Amino acid sequence: MTEKVKVLLVDDNQNFIELLKDRIEFSDTFEVIGEANNGEKALELMLSMRPDLVILDMIMPMLDGLGVLERFNQSGVKDYHPKIIILSAIGQDSLTSQAIGLGAKYYMVKPIDFDLLIERLEQIIQEESKNLSVTPAASPGDDFAVQRVITEVLQMLGVPPHIKGFVYLRDAVAMVYEDESHLMKITKTLYPGIAKRHDSTSQRVERSIRNAVELTFQRGSKELFANFFNLNMPLSEGRITNGEFIAYIAHHVRNEVNHEASS
């Protein structure tokens, strides 16, 4: 019999926890091993019980969801990396960005569609299983510091965190950070590598990244982009390619990580 995926539920609404627990345990995949109604208890159970998945409410007494993520990252634990799903009644991009930057895997806005949540949980587990079955080179950016800096740069540039292209860009930058030759083989290695990790296709990855880049330039600061990407022309007169966008960010991340390591 396959071992069930261990889940920790964190929410200050006990009725919600009971409803969510019943729905999760209706699935043959998951098992709820703990519950917490405040952030400090959640952190304690994460470190002691080590659940595979943590469903974490954003707004809680004593310590909110972001505080839990921050304290967990500061705990010094190196051999435990739970998949964290944030639930919140607040759907602000800034909160989503912060949660993702601190290590959250997914962000859902309340009220929750329980069936959709279960579907997302199963997708996360399937993705993890695929990552474990491939060589380490197919799992880019395992170093938390690198992932953190990449996420911070994407947030600074204003890449919308709720779209698929954000995740694909994060993986693309990590792959180029580790091996710049991917820039010479974008359609042969970069897009296919990302597609494999996310059970997608190269075409979808390319379109999603293109969409993320275009949305970022439409919504963001033209002066910031001109300086960051060393653009000498008005942005309306030309388009930066996916490869250029990824390359500039990877170069910036490498400089930032090297600076942190030397300071």
DOROKE-475307 format. One line per field, with one value per residue (C-alpha): residue in three letters; x, y, z. Coordinates in pm, 1 decimal. Example, Ala and Ser with C-alpha at 12.3 -4.5 7.8 and 13.67 -1.06 7.14 Angstrom:
BEGIN
aa <- [ALA, SER]
c1 <- [1230.0, 1367.0]
c2 <- [-450.0, -106.0]
c3 <- [780.0, 714.0]
***
This chain:
BEGIN
aa <- [MET, THR, GLU, LYS, VAL, LYS, VAL, LEU, LEU, VAL, ASP, ASP, ASN, GLN, ASN, PHE, ILE, GLU, LEU, LEU, LYS, ASP, ARG, ILE, GLU, PHE, SER, ASP, THR, PHE, GLU, VAL, ILE, GLY, GLU, ALA, ASN, ASN, GLY, GLU, LYS, ALA, LEU, GLU, LEU, MET, LEU, SER, MET, ARG, PRO, ASP, LEU, VAL, ILE, LEU, ASP, MET, ILE, MET, PRO, MET, LEU, ASP, GLY, LEU, GLY, VAL, LEU, GLU, ARG, PHE, ASN, GLN, SER, GLY, VAL, LYS, ASP, TYR, HIS, PRO, LYS, ILE, ILE, ILE, LEU, SER, ALA, ILE, GLY, GLN, ASP, SER, LEU, THR, SER, GLN, ALA, ILE, GLY, LEU, GLY, ALA, LYS, TYR, TYR, MET, VAL, LYS, PRO, ILE, ASP, PHE, ASP, LEU, LEU, ILE, GLU, ARG, LEU, GLU, GLN, ILE, ILE, GLN, GLU, GLU, SER, LYS, ASN, LEU, SER, VAL, THR, PRO, ALA, ALA, SER, PRO, GLY, ASP, ASP, PHE, ALA, VAL, GLN, ARG, VAL, ILE, THR, GLU, VAL, LEU, GLN, MET, LEU, GLY, VAL, PRO, PRO, HIS, ILE, LYS, GLY, PHE, VAL, TYR, LEU, ARG, ASP, ALA, VAL, ALA, MET, VAL, TYR, GLU, ASP, GLU, SER, HIS, LEU, MET, LYS, ILE, THR, LYS, THR, LEU, TYR, PRO, GLY, ILE, ALA, LYS, ARG, HIS, ASP, SER, THR, SER, GLN, ARG, VAL, GLU, ARG, SER, ILE, ARG, ASN, ALA, VAL, GLU, LEU, THR, PHE, GLN, ARG, GLY, SER, LYS, GLU, LEU, PHE, ALA, ASN, PHE, PHE, ASN, LEU, ASN, MET, PRO, LEU, SER, GLU, GLY, ARG, ILE, THR, ASN, GLY, GLU, PHE, ILE, ALA, TYR, ILE, ALA, HIS, HIS, VAL, ARG, ASN, GLU, VAL, ASN, HIS, GLU, ALA, SER, SER]
c1 <- [0.0, 135.8, 220.0, -12.6, 106.0, 113.5, -70.6, -71.9, -375.4, -330.1, -629.2, -784.6, -1134.4, -1198.2, -1511.7, -1310.9, -1042.1, -1301.3, -1456.5, -1116.6, -998.6, -1304.7, -1251.8, -877.4, -911.7, -1183.9, -896.3, -684.3, -370.5, -359.1, -361.8, -406.3, -150.3, -188.3, -387.7, -295.7, -503.1, -216.4, 116.0, 340.7, 175.9, 201.5, 576.6, 617.2, 428.8, 612.4, 946.5, 838.7, 602.3, 759.3, 446.6, 489.1, 229.3, 128.3, -198.1, -140.3, -386.6, -242.3, -424.5, -387.4, -328.5, 17.8, 204.2, 62.1, 135.4, 423.3, 568.2, 554.1, 739.9, 1001.0, 1059.7, 1077.9, 1340.7, 1537.0, 1517.2, 1831.1, 1666.9, 1846.4, 1707.0, 1334.4, 1145.4, 766.1, 533.6, 340.4, 4.8, -115.8, -487.0, -604.0, -912.2, -682.0, -583.8, -322.6, -32.1, 211.2, 112.6, 127.5, 475.8, 597.1, 458.1, 616.5, 942.6, 946.2, 896.1, 521.9, 439.5, 87.8, -150.9, -531.3, -783.6, -1079.4, -1354.0, -1185.3, -1312.5, -1219.7, -1215.2, -978.9, -756.0, -731.7, -647.9, -369.0, -232.5, -219.7, -45.2, 217.7, 283.4, 302.3, 546.8, 762.9, 764.6, 878.7, 1154.8, 1284.3, 1294.5, 1517.1, 1881.5, 1978.0, 2054.2, 1683.9, 1591.9, 1730.3, 1805.0, 1797.5, 1998.4, 1746.8, 1956.7, 1953.0, 1576.8, 1520.4, 1723.3, 1554.9, 1212.1, 1310.8, 1427.2, 1109.1, 907.6, 1115.4, 1053.3, 682.1, 632.3, 273.4, 319.6, -18.7, 40.6, 212.4, 478.6, 617.8, 699.1, 838.4, 1058.0, 1187.8, 1290.8, 1438.2, 1655.2, 1772.4, 1867.2, 2061.8, 2222.1, 2359.7, 2445.3, 2458.5, 2469.3, 2090.6, 2067.1, 2210.5, 1957.6, 1640.1, 1401.5, 1606.9, 1688.1, 1544.8, 1175.9, 1166.2, 1337.1, 1081.5, 794.6, 908.7, 916.3, 562.7, 400.9, 349.9, 478.6, 759.6, 507.7, 302.7, 614.7, 729.1, 384.6, 350.0, 691.9, 617.0, 289.7, 464.5, 731.7, 478.3, 253.2, 554.4, 654.5, 296.7, 243.9, 587.0, 825.3, 973.5, 1270.2, 1340.6, 1332.4, 1550.1, 1817.4, 1793.0, 1789.0, 2026.7, 1773.2, 1871.7, 1544.4, 1195.2, 1021.6, 742.2, 989.5, 1110.6, 1049.6, 1290.1, 1302.5, 1238.3, 1605.2, 1724.8, 1486.0, 1609.5, 1976.5, 1974.0, 1803.5, 2038.3, 2339.0, 2194.2, 2120.4, 2475.6, 2617.2, 2383.4, 2459.8, 2835.2, 2807.9, 2619.0, 2872.4, 3166.1, 3012.3]
c2 <- [0.0, 343.8, 570.1, 868.1, 1226.2, 1389.1, 1720.6, 1992.5, 2225.4, 2577.9, 2811.6, 2998.6, 2895.8, 2550.2, 2494.8, 2555.5, 2313.2, 2040.3, 2087.3, 2090.4, 1787.6, 1584.0, 1672.2, 1603.7, 1268.2, 1167.0, 1137.5, 822.7, 1030.3, 1245.1, 1210.6, 1500.3, 1454.0, 1783.9, 2102.6, 2448.1, 2762.1, 3012.0, 3072.8, 2984.1, 2644.2, 2591.0, 2652.1, 2418.4, 2137.2, 2191.6, 2141.3, 1850.4, 1654.5, 1742.1, 1715.7, 1682.7, 1954.3, 2256.0, 2435.3, 2770.4, 3054.8, 3401.6, 3590.6, 3432.9, 3536.8, 3549.0, 3495.3, 3536.8, 3319.1, 3533.4, 3528.0, 3148.7, 3131.9, 3382.9, 3203.7, 2865.1, 2995.2, 3133.7, 2806.0, 2669.3, 2343.7, 2218.4, 1868.4, 1943.9, 2127.9, 2104.6, 2212.1, 2510.6, 2624.8, 2965.2, 3037.2, 3394.5, 3612.9, 3882.3, 3846.5, 4121.6, 4063.9, 4200.5, 3934.9, 3663.7, 3778.0, 3782.7, 3436.1, 3288.9, 3465.8, 3306.2, 2959.3, 2903.1, 2665.9, 2789.7, 3066.4, 3038.8, 3307.5, 3227.0, 3115.3, 2791.5, 2544.3, 2225.8, 2011.3, 2255.8, 2260.0, 1878.9, 1892.1, 2142.6, 1933.5, 1627.1, 1824.9, 1945.4, 1591.2, 1457.4, 1732.4, 1646.9, 1278.2, 1362.6, 1585.8, 1303.7, 1067.7, 1287.9, 1379.1, 1668.7, 1887.6, 1882.2, 2046.3, 2400.2, 2637.8, 2395.3, 2644.3, 2848.1, 3165.2, 3149.9, 3089.3, 3374.5, 3623.5, 3515.3, 3563.4, 3902.6, 4023.4, 3903.0, 4084.6, 4400.7, 4402.3, 4349.0, 4007.3, 3909.4, 3632.4, 3466.7, 3360.5, 3044.4, 3243.4, 3358.0, 2999.4, 2919.2, 3230.4, 3138.6, 2795.4, 2939.8, 3189.0, 2916.3, 2689.4, 2966.8, 3065.6, 2712.0, 2668.5, 2964.4, 2732.4, 2698.7, 3046.8, 2903.9, 2618.8, 2778.2, 2575.2, 2254.9, 2239.3, 2532.1, 2518.1, 2134.0, 2111.8, 2342.5, 2166.8, 1830.2, 1959.4, 2095.4, 1832.9, 2088.1, 2146.2, 2361.9, 2570.0, 2643.8, 2732.8, 2972.3, 3137.3, 3170.1, 3331.1, 3563.9, 3662.7, 3727.9, 3942.3, 4148.3, 4201.2, 4308.7, 4570.9, 4693.3, 4749.8, 4838.4, 5132.5, 5218.3, 5389.8, 5083.0, 4853.5, 5085.7, 5084.9, 4718.4, 4582.1, 4849.3, 4958.4, 5254.5, 5271.0, 5362.4, 5041.7, 5112.7, 5078.8, 4730.3, 4411.6, 4236.8, 3865.3, 3590.2, 3495.7, 3851.4, 3889.6, 3564.5, 3637.2, 3981.7, 3845.7, 3547.2, 3780.3, 4009.2, 3714.4, 3580.3, 3918.0, 3942.1, 3589.2, 3642.7, 3974.0, 3808.8, 3526.0, 3765.8, 4004.0]
c3 <- [0.0, -97.5, 195.5, 215.8, 184.0, 529.5, 558.4, 826.7, 834.5, 971.8, 1010.7, 1302.4, 1188.9, 1336.3, 1128.4, 812.8, 931.3, 990.9, 646.2, 479.4, 675.5, 572.6, 206.2, 209.4, 383.3, 137.7, -108.6, -92.2, -141.8, 170.8, 547.9, 792.0, 1070.0, 1253.1, 1300.5, 1427.9, 1484.4, 1513.9, 1345.7, 1639.2, 1681.1, 1305.2, 1310.9, 1608.5, 1431.2, 1103.4, 1275.3, 1496.0, 1267.6, 931.4, 714.3, 337.9, 272.2, 480.0, 403.9, 568.8, 624.2, 570.8, 846.6, 1192.1, 1554.2, 1713.1, 1384.7, 1034.8, 732.6, 609.7, 960.1, 964.4, 634.1, 751.7, 1082.5, 910.2, 667.5, 963.4, 1157.9, 995.9, 886.5, 574.2, 521.8, 522.5, 248.3, 285.2, 6.6, 140.8, 3.7, 120.6, 165.0, 206.5, 186.1, 44.2, -319.8, -347.8, -588.0, -327.9, -73.5, -336.8, -436.3, -77.1, -7.7, -320.3, -244.2, 100.0, -41.5, -83.4, -367.8, -442.9, -337.2, -335.0, -249.7, -23.3, -53.1, -154.7, -410.3, -221.8, -535.4, -705.3, -396.8, -400.2, -770.1, -702.5, -415.6, -638.1, -913.3, -665.2, -545.4, -901.1, -994.8, -694.2, -788.4, -1140.3, -1009.1, -789.8, -1086.9, -1304.6, -1275.1, -1044.8, -1346.8, -1438.8, -1107.0, -1137.1, -855.5, -563.2, -355.6, -153.2, -177.6, -557.6, -569.6, -325.1, -529.5, -854.6, -698.9, -556.9, -899.1, -1070.0, -802.2, -841.2, -1215.6, -1156.5, -1318.8, -1220.7, -959.7, -1013.1, -1373.7, -1493.0, -1671.8, -1335.9, -1237.2, -1581.4, -1574.6, -1231.3, -1358.5, -1679.0, -1492.3, -1253.4, -1543.7, -1717.0, -1385.9, -1360.9, -1728.9, -1967.8, -2268.9, -2235.6, -2390.4, -2711.9, -2710.3, -2580.1, -2792.9, -2765.9, -2393.3, -2196.1, -2287.8, -2301.1, -1961.2, -1800.4, -1977.7, -1842.6, -1486.2, -1511.6, -1732.6, -2007.2, -2361.3, -2497.0, -2689.6, -2378.2, -2181.9, -2454.2, -2479.1, -2101.8, -2067.3, -2360.7, -2194.6, -1862.6, -2028.6, -2222.7, -1920.0, -1717.4, -1974.5, -2015.8, -1644.0, -1510.6, -1493.3, -1831.8, -1665.4, -1451.6, -1754.7, -1963.2, -1691.7, -1594.9, -1951.1, -2090.5, -2350.9, -2565.5, -2760.1, -2641.8, -2538.4, -2782.9, -3071.6, -2999.7, -2805.8, -2575.9, -2647.0, -2392.5, -2410.8, -2347.7, -2055.4, -1899.7, -1969.7, -1806.0, -1495.0, -1468.3, -1496.0, -1227.9, -998.2, -1038.3, -935.4, -637.0, -513.4, -552.8, -365.3, -77.7, -62.3, -41.2, 215.1]
***
